Each structure stands twice: as structure tokens, then as C-alpha cells.
Amino acid sequence: MTQASRVLVTGAAGMLGRKLCARLAREGRIGARAIATLIMTDLAPLAAPARAGCRVETRRDDLTDPLTAARLIALAPDVVLHLAATIERGVEASFEEGYAINFDAARRLFEAIRLRRRVAPDYFPRVVVTSSIGVYGPPFPGVIDDDFILQPQTSYGAQKAMVELLLADYVRKGHFDGVAIRLPTIAVRPDRAHAGLTDVFSHILREPLRGLEARLPAQLDTPHWLASPRAAVGYVVHAAAMDPSALGARRALTMPGVSATLREEVEALRRVGGAAALALLKTADDPRVEAMIAHSPARFSARRALALGFAPDRDIDAILRAFVEDDLAAAPALMPAARGA
């Protein structure tokens, strides 16, 4: 990979995109490589990070437009961090939109790089795409290892699996250096930007710490694979900076995480937020959520990612404290329960 002087982030207005860009702008580097320009793009309006150790450009681009990818790659980014996606329930509700954003946009970016290399053979960027544990499907073993088959049970998971395969083929053909990282369910999300069923893992912690009631499903003892936004951002940065030689032809990595049940989340809420936060949890049956939890992957070995230096959250308390430090501390008026801990 050439010096990471120009970094392109797609989906920069999303929750992870904002946090990733804030870190990159603040640090002004990826690993040992300085960032000269951070290019942030999204269809939604963008604001440049308040603290920046490098030049920042913001753009509004529609990745479903067939011409957009070529325009972005014409900027010659040395690193492409492709986070843009539409997720979960929205994908199931709109088959065409899901494929247009989650698959076609990635395909066009990859193809734009290939075509640029025809006229600029020295152009050879690092490409990181965020995938998902949604590429897997039941029945699951107790611990899912790195050789477990891909069998997605949602359109979102299928789209992510297809992008992984496409990326591996473009890497095999020598068009760019790429890696796909399969993220765990992200918690605690500071926003409610999507109505996905997996938001329950954030909902029961986020709302009580903000002084709001939360609905607690009856299914409490089935574990789920989680990572904080802080850890997820760290995974993207590490994937962009790492030596790819150890990856070989297997360009998709399952990220490490924390296996935790809703009951363990509630106990962490008690320890971090105290009795005031706990009192805001109200039990309410939700068959859809309970079915999702019952059929979700509970634990991964993530041996390859751990061996390559990807650093997970320590435990569920660390995930919750990351939310308090990174999000509630920035808006203290929204954290009455946490202040009383």
C-alpha cells in the first residue's frame, strides 16, 4: 500500500462513519502513515470533525448513481473505507434498495478502481469494507470458528456475503489490496437510526442511562456477540493499517467481540447506572425480538483476527462504559441515571 495520504470514507454520516472520521481527523494518521486529506462522503448532510490534524473534505454523493464511484475514485484515495450501507429491517422491506446500496455500490467502487488502474497502473489502494456476522445462519455450534460456512438468512446478510466474495476476487486479480471485516452487533449505539431488531441490545442500556424507560424482552439468557462502537472503529483503523501478507487469499475476517446475554447487560447497567437506571426497565414480551435472539450467533473464536492484532472490548462493562465516556459524557444533560451511579 502506498502512503495513506488520501483517505476516503463512505457512509461518513452514519454512526460508525462519524466516529471513525472523528478519530482519523483527530489523530491525522492511520498507523504510521500520515493523512494529508480525509474525504468524507454520504448522501446525508455532513459536518467536518471539530478537531482535525489533517485536511478534511466533505461531499454529498449518491452511491446508487452509476457515475458516483468513478468520480470518487478519480480523487485517487490511497485508502477506501467503505462503510455505506442500509441495514436490517429496511433491507427486508425494500429488496431493490438493499441490493442497490449494499451490493451494487461496492461493486461499482471496486470496478472504478480496476478501470482507473488501466490508465494509472501504479494506483493500488487499500480497501476496507465492513461486513457483518449476518453472513452466518443457524444452526450454530456453541463456538463458531473461522471455517464455519456462510449461510445468511436475511437479504442484508446475503448482500454482505456477496461483497466479501467480490472483494476477494478483485484482490485475487490484483486490482487492489482489500479486507472485509465482519462486525459483531454494535452496542451501545448512541442513536436510534434504524429500527432493526438487534437495536434491543443498545435500547435496554441507552435509554435508562438517558433517564428514559426501556422495554426489556422476556428472553434474557441467550447470549449474543457484541462490540462497542469504539471497538468497531478500532477494527476499521487496524484493518486499514495492518500488513496484509498474513491474510493470504482469505480476505474476510470475523471480528472479536463479547458474548453477553440481556441478563448480563442488565447487571452491567446496575453496576454502571445504579438503581435509578435499573428502575426504568419495563418487561414487555416481543415475539419477534425473542425469536431473533434465539436464532442469533452467540460466540465466535475470532482466532485469525485476534492473531492479527484486532483488539476487542474487555467485557460487557467495558462496552457500557465506552458509551458513557464517548457519548453521554459529550451530552451530560442526557445522563441523569449515570450521574447518580
C-alpha positions as CSV (number, residue, x, y, z in Angstrom):
1,M,0.0,0.0,0.0
2,T,1.3,3.5,-0.8
3,Q,1.4,6.2,1.8
4,A,-2.1,6.8,3.2
5,S,-2.1,10.4,2.2
6,R,-5.8,10.5,0.9
7,V,-8.4,8.5,2.8
8,L,-12.0,8.2,1.5
9,V,-14.8,7.2,3.9
10,T,-18.2,6.3,2.5
11,G,-21.2,6.3,4.8
12,A,-19.4,9.1,6.8
13,A,-22.7,10.5,8.2
14,G,-23.6,7.1,9.8
15,M,-23.0,6.4,13.4
16,L,-19.8,4.5,12.8
17,G,-18.8,6.8,10.0
18,R,-19.0,9.8,12.2
19,K,-16.9,8.2,14.9
20,L,-14.4,6.8,12.5
21,C,-13.9,10.2,10.8
22,A,-13.6,12.0,14.1
23,R,-10.8,9.6,15.2
24,L,-9.0,9.8,11.8
25,A,-9.2,13.6,11.7
26,R,-8.1,14.0,15.4
27,E,-5.1,11.6,15.0
28,G,-4.2,12.7,11.5
29,R,-2.8,9.3,10.6
30,I,-3.6,5.6,10.0
31,G,-1.0,3.5,11.8
32,A,2.4,5.0,10.9
33,R,1.1,6.8,7.8
34,A,0.1,10.5,7.9
35,I,-3.2,11.5,6.4
36,A,-3.0,14.6,4.2
37,T,-6.7,14.6,3.2
38,L,-9.7,12.9,4.8
39,I,-12.5,12.7,2.3
40,M,-15.9,12.2,3.9
41,T,-18.9,11.3,1.7
42,D,-22.5,10.5,2.3
43,L,-25.9,11.2,0.8
44,A,-26.9,12.8,4.1
45,P,-25.5,16.2,5.2
46,L,-22.0,16.1,6.7
47,A,-20.1,18.3,9.2
48,A,-16.4,18.1,9.4
49,P,-15.0,16.9,12.7
50,A,-14.3,19.8,15.2
51,R,-10.7,18.7,15.8
52,A,-8.6,17.9,12.8
53,G,-4.9,17.2,12.4
54,C,-5.3,16.9,8.6
55,R,-7.2,18.5,5.8
56,V,-10.9,17.4,5.7
57,E,-13.2,17.5,2.7
58,T,-16.9,16.7,2.9
59,R,-19.1,15.7,0.0
60,R,-22.7,14.7,-0.7
61,D,-22.7,11.7,-3.1
62,D,-25.4,9.2,-4.0
63,L,-23.6,5.8,-4.3
64,T,-26.6,4.4,-6.1
65,D,-25.9,6.7,-9.0
66,P,-23.8,4.7,-11.5
67,L,-21.4,7.6,-12.1
68,T,-20.6,8.3,-8.4
69,A,-18.0,5.6,-7.9
70,A,-15.9,6.8,-10.8
71,R,-16.0,10.4,-9.5
72,L,-14.8,9.3,-6.1
73,I,-12.0,7.1,-7.3
74,A,-10.9,9.9,-9.7
75,L,-9.8,11.6,-6.4
76,A,-7.2,8.8,-6.1
77,P,-7.7,7.9,-2.5
78,D,-4.9,5.7,-1.1
79,V,-7.3,4.1,1.4
80,V,-11.0,3.5,0.8
81,L,-13.0,2.7,3.9
82,H,-16.4,1.6,2.6
83,L,-19.0,1.8,5.4
84,A,-22.0,2.9,3.5
85,A,-25.0,0.5,3.9
86,T,-28.7,0.3,4.6
87,I,-29.4,-2.2,7.3
88,E,-31.7,-4.9,8.7
89,R,-35.4,-4.2,8.5
90,G,-35.1,-1.6,5.8
91,V,-33.4,-4.1,3.5
92,E,-36.1,-6.7,4.0
93,A,-38.8,-4.0,3.3
94,S,-37.1,-2.8,0.1
95,F,-35.4,-5.6,-1.8
96,E,-34.2,-3.3,-4.6
97,E,-32.9,-0.6,-2.3
98,G,-31.0,-3.1,-0.3
99,Y,-29.1,-4.5,-3.2
100,A,-28.5,-1.1,-4.8
101,I,-26.8,0.2,-1.6
102,N,-25.3,-2.8,0.0
103,F,-24.1,-4.7,-3.1
104,D,-24.1,-2.5,-6.3
105,A,-22.4,0.4,-4.6
106,A,-19.5,-1.8,-3.5
107,R,-19.3,-3.4,-6.9
108,R,-19.1,0.0,-8.7
109,L,-16.4,1.2,-6.3
110,F,-14.3,-2.0,-7.0
111,E,-14.8,-1.6,-10.7
112,A,-13.9,2.1,-10.7
113,I,-10.6,1.2,-9.1
114,R,-10.0,-1.5,-11.7
115,L,-10.7,0.9,-14.5
116,R,-8.5,3.6,-13.0
117,R,-5.6,1.2,-12.9
118,R,-5.8,0.9,-16.7
119,V,-4.6,4.5,-17.0
120,A,-2.7,4.7,-13.7
121,P,-1.1,1.3,-13.2
122,D,0.7,2.5,-10.1
123,Y,-2.6,3.2,-8.3
124,F,-3.1,0.4,-5.8
125,P,-5.3,1.4,-2.8
126,R,-6.1,-0.4,0.4
127,V,-9.9,-1.1,0.5
128,V,-11.7,-2.0,3.8
129,V,-15.3,-2.9,3.7
130,T,-17.5,-3.5,6.8
131,S,-19.3,-6.8,6.7
132,S,-21.4,-8.5,9.3
133,I,-21.9,-11.6,11.4
134,G,-25.2,-11.7,9.5
135,V,-23.4,-13.6,6.8
136,Y,-23.8,-16.7,9.1
137,G,-27.0,-18.6,9.7
138,P,-28.3,-21.3,12.1
139,P,-27.9,-23.9,13.2
140,F,-24.9,-22.6,15.2
141,P,-22.3,-24.6,17.2
142,G,-21.5,-23.3,20.7
143,V,-18.5,-21.5,19.3
144,I,-18.3,-20.5,15.7
145,D,-14.8,-20.9,14.3
146,D,-13.3,-19.2,11.3
147,D,-14.2,-22.1,9.0
148,F,-17.9,-22.1,9.6
149,I,-19.9,-21.9,6.4
150,L,-21.7,-18.7,5.2
151,Q,-25.4,-19.3,5.2
152,P,-27.2,-15.9,5.6
153,Q,-30.8,-15.9,6.5
154,T,-31.5,-12.3,5.5
155,S,-31.1,-10.2,2.4
156,Y,-28.7,-8.0,4.4
157,G,-26.5,-11.0,5.2
158,A,-26.6,-12.2,1.6
159,Q,-25.5,-8.8,0.3
160,K,-22.6,-8.7,2.7
161,A,-21.5,-12.2,1.8
162,M,-21.6,-11.3,-1.9
163,V,-19.4,-8.2,-1.3
164,E,-16.9,-10.4,0.6
165,L,-16.7,-12.8,-2.3
166,L,-16.4,-9.9,-4.8
167,L,-13.7,-8.2,-2.9
168,A,-11.7,-11.5,-2.7
169,D,-11.9,-11.9,-6.4
170,Y,-10.7,-8.3,-7.2
171,V,-7.8,-8.9,-4.7
172,R,-7.0,-12.2,-6.4
173,K,-6.9,-10.5,-9.8
174,G,-4.5,-7.8,-8.4
175,H,-6.8,-4.8,-8.7
176,F,-6.4,-3.6,-5.1
177,D,-5.4,-4.7,-1.6
178,G,-8.6,-5.4,0.4
179,V,-10.0,-6.8,3.5
180,A,-13.6,-7.3,4.7
181,I,-14.3,-7.2,8.5
182,R,-17.3,-8.9,9.9
183,L,-18.6,-6.7,12.7
184,P,-20.5,-8.1,15.7
185,T,-23.8,-6.4,16.7
186,I,-22.9,-2.9,17.7
187,A,-23.8,-1.8,21.2
188,V,-24.3,0.6,22.7
189,R,-25.5,2.7,19.7
190,P,-25.9,6.3,20.7
191,D,-28.7,6.8,18.1
192,R,-31.8,5.0,17.0
193,A,-31.0,5.5,13.4
194,H,-32.6,2.2,12.3
195,A,-35.5,0.1,13.5
196,G,-33.5,-3.2,13.4
197,L,-34.4,-5.9,15.8
198,T,-30.8,-6.0,17.1
199,D,-31.1,-2.5,18.5
200,V,-32.6,-4.1,21.6
201,F,-29.1,-4.8,22.8
202,S,-28.5,-1.0,22.8
203,H,-32.0,0.1,23.7
204,I,-32.1,-1.5,27.2
205,L,-28.8,0.3,28.1
206,R,-29.1,3.5,26.2
207,E,-32.5,4.7,27.3
208,P,-32.2,4.1,31.0
209,L,-28.8,5.9,31.1
210,R,-30.6,8.8,29.5
211,G,-33.4,8.8,32.1
212,L,-35.9,7.1,29.7
213,E,-37.9,3.9,30.1
214,A,-36.8,0.9,28.0
215,R,-38.7,-2.3,27.1
216,L,-36.9,-5.4,28.3
217,P,-37.8,-8.6,26.4
218,A,-38.6,-11.7,28.4
219,Q,-35.8,-13.8,26.7
220,L,-32.9,-12.9,28.9
221,D,-30.5,-15.8,28.9
222,T,-29.5,-16.4,25.3
223,P,-26.0,-14.9,24.6
224,H,-25.3,-12.6,21.6
225,W,-22.0,-11.4,20.0
226,L,-21.4,-7.7,20.7
227,A,-18.8,-4.9,20.2
228,S,-18.8,-1.3,21.2
229,P,-18.7,1.5,18.5
230,R,-15.3,2.3,19.9
231,A,-14.0,-1.2,19.2
232,A,-15.6,-1.3,15.8
233,V,-13.9,2.0,14.8
234,G,-10.6,0.5,16.1
235,Y,-11.2,-2.6,13.8
236,V,-11.6,-0.4,10.7
237,V,-8.5,1.6,11.5
238,H,-6.4,-1.5,12.2
239,A,-7.6,-3.2,9.0
240,A,-6.5,-0.1,7.1
241,A,-3.1,-0.1,8.6
242,M,-2.2,-3.8,9.0
243,D,0.3,-5.8,7.0
244,P,-2.0,-7.9,4.7
245,S,0.6,-10.5,4.0
246,A,-0.8,-12.8,6.7
247,L,-4.2,-12.8,5.1
248,G,-3.4,-14.8,2.0
249,A,-6.4,-15.5,-0.1
250,R,-8.9,-15.4,2.8
251,R,-9.8,-11.7,2.8
252,A,-12.7,-11.7,5.2
253,L,-12.2,-11.7,9.0
254,T,-14.7,-12.3,11.8
255,M,-14.1,-9.6,14.4
256,P,-13.7,-10.5,18.1
257,G,-16.4,-9.4,20.5
258,V,-18.1,-10.0,23.8
259,S,-20.6,-12.8,24.2
260,A,-23.3,-11.5,26.6
261,T,-26.9,-12.1,27.4
262,L,-29.6,-9.5,28.1
263,R,-29.5,-10.5,31.7
264,E,-25.7,-9.7,31.8
265,E,-26.4,-6.4,30.1
266,V,-29.0,-5.6,32.9
267,E,-26.4,-6.5,35.5
268,A,-23.8,-4.2,33.8
269,L,-26.5,-1.4,33.8
270,R,-26.9,-1.9,37.5
271,R,-23.2,-1.6,38.1
272,V,-22.7,1.4,35.9
273,G,-26.0,3.3,36.1
274,G,-27.2,2.2,39.6
275,A,-30.8,1.7,40.9
276,A,-32.2,4.7,39.1
277,A,-31.3,3.3,35.7
278,L,-32.5,-0.2,36.6
279,A,-35.9,1.1,37.6
280,L,-36.5,2.3,34.1
281,L,-36.5,-1.2,32.6
282,K,-40.0,-2.5,32.0
283,T,-40.5,-6.1,30.9
284,A,-42.5,-6.5,27.7
285,D,-42.9,-9.6,25.6
286,D,-41.8,-9.1,22.0
287,P,-42.0,-12.4,20.0
288,R,-40.0,-11.0,17.0
289,V,-37.2,-9.9,19.2
290,E,-37.2,-13.1,21.2
291,A,-37.1,-15.2,18.1
292,M,-34.2,-13.1,16.7
293,I,-32.2,-13.6,19.9
294,A,-32.9,-17.3,20.0
295,H,-31.5,-17.7,16.5
296,S,-28.5,-15.4,16.7
297,P,-24.9,-16.4,16.9
298,A,-23.7,-16.4,20.4
299,R,-19.9,-16.7,20.4
300,F,-17.1,-16.7,17.8
301,S,-13.5,-17.9,18.2
302,A,-12.2,-15.0,16.0
303,R,-8.8,-16.6,16.2
304,R,-7.5,-15.2,12.9
305,A,-8.5,-11.6,13.8
306,L,-7.0,-11.9,17.3
307,A,-3.8,-13.2,15.9
308,L,-3.6,-10.3,13.5
309,G,-3.9,-7.8,16.4
310,F,-7.6,-6.8,16.4
311,A,-8.3,-5.7,20.0
312,P,-11.9,-6.3,21.4
313,D,-13.7,-4.8,24.3
314,R,-12.7,-6.5,27.6
315,D,-16.3,-7.3,28.7
316,I,-19.9,-6.0,28.8
317,D,-19.0,-3.4,31.5
318,A,-16.3,-2.0,29.1
319,I,-18.9,-1.8,26.3
320,L,-21.3,0.2,28.6
321,R,-18.5,2.4,29.9
322,A,-17.4,3.2,26.4
323,F,-20.9,4.5,25.7
324,V,-20.9,6.7,28.9
325,E,-17.4,8.1,28.1
326,D,-17.8,8.6,24.3
327,D,-21.5,9.6,24.0
328,L,-23.1,10.5,27.3
329,A,-20.1,12.5,28.6
330,A,-20.5,14.7,25.4
331,A,-24.1,15.4,26.4
332,P,-24.2,15.4,30.2
333,A,-27.8,16.7,30.3
334,L,-28.9,13.3,28.9
335,M,-27.3,11.2,31.6
336,P,-29.1,11.7,34.9
337,A,-29.0,8.0,35.8
338,A,-25.3,7.7,35.1
339,R,-24.6,10.8,37.2
340,G,-26.2,9.1,40.1
341,A,-24.2,5.8,39.8
